[in-house]
Amino acid sequence: MKLVSWNVDSLNAALTSASPRAQLSRHVFATLSELAPDVLAIQETKLSVKGPTKKHLEVLDGYFPGYKVAWVSSDEPARKGYAGTMFLYRPELEPVVTYPRLDAPTTMDFEGRMITLEFEDCYITQVYTPNASEGLRRLEDRQVWDRLYADYLATLDASKPVLATGDFNVAHTEIDLANPKSNRRSPGFTDEEREGFTHLLSRGFTDTFRHLHGDVTGAYTWWAQRSKTSKINNTGWRIDYWLVSDRVADKVTKSETVDSGPRQDHTPILLEIEL
């Protein structure tokens, strides 16, 4: 099974804009099309509450012919056109699709952050984890989210193996970002967020990239757009993950990034597993 996850940072812009950045995004979609994944998880779609338009679906079908689509968008009382997630999956697959809510703080449950696909032999679930935000104003709520999310995955895992992916908005260890010392209290690298991720793994899950590649450094999934040289200089962060239930970790044959060329922000991540 071949699976890909990508934080697209606005699906509408990627699919319909004429900007240079949108052209780079479409080049990434072309690359993913060539990979022909069984399942593609997309975060930060930023779509309206009505979801993808006819135009969006036509363009996606050009890259992934016949794939089925499951989506959820941010809705009131949350901010509209914010967050949002989507799955595309091969037409022959027939998962049960759910849109979990965690009883999380503030509007987090209404921001379109999670979708789960249930198959006969596993769950595939994606998340766009809330950012602690500027000034760490959302850090306490983020800590609650992390505990609830770990409980959710553990509940799934009690039934069948779990493959969990997405933008987790945390660099787990110092080797997961280029400049750990200067980012010690930055959103995504606080002790609290890192401990939350450690707790998640302790509930029975494996970081597949580290499982296969050990302590390799310089392997990042995100480079800040506001710095024009962040990707050129590889001053990035690894904040996107494929996690799997511990008991199927040895069935993972590949876990790596997908080359997104000069496009900054997130790059897609690939998982291959033999279930």
Stockholm file with secondary structure:
# STOCKHOLM 1.0

chainA/1-275         MKLVSWNVDSLNAALTSASPRAQLSRHVFATLSELAPDVLAIQETKLSVKGPTKKHLEVLDGYFPGYKVAWVSSDEPARKGYAGTMFLYRPELEPVVTYPRLDAPTTMDFEGRMITLEFEDCYITQVYTPNASEGLRRLEDRQVWDRLYADYLATLDASKPVLATGDFNVAHTEIDLANPKSNRRSPGFTDEEREGFTHLLSRGFTDTFRHLHGDVTGAYTWWAQRSKTSKINNTGWRIDYWLVSDRVADKVTKSETVDSGPRQDHTPILLEIEL
#=GR chainA/1-275 SS CEEEEEECSCHHHHHHCCSHHHHHHHHHHHHHHHHCCSEEEEECCCCCTTCSCHHHHHHHHHHSTTCEEEEECCCTTSCSSSSCEEEEECTTCCCEEECCCCCCSTTGGGSCCEEEEECSSCEEEEEECCCCCGGGTTHHHHHHHHHHHHHHHHHHHTTSCEEEEEECCCCCSGGGBSCTGGGTTSTTCSHHHHHHHHHHHHTTEEEHHHHHHTTCCSCCSEECTTSTTTTTTTCCBCCEEEEEEGGGGGGEEEEEECCCTTCCEECCEEEEECC
#=GC SS_cons         CEEEEEECSCHHHHHHCCSHHHHHHHHHHHHHHHHCCSEEEEECCCCCTTCSCHHHHHHHHHHSTTCEEEEECCCTTSCSSSSCEEEEECTTCCCEEECCCCCCSTTGGGSCCEEEEECSSCEEEEEECCCCCGGGTTHHHHHHHHHHHHHHHHHHHTTSCEEEEEECCCCCSGGGBSCTGGGTTSTTCSHHHHHHHHHHHHTTEEEHHHHHHTTCCSCCSEECTTSTTTTTTTCCBCCEEEEEEGGGGGGEEEEEECCCTTCCEECCEEEEECC
//
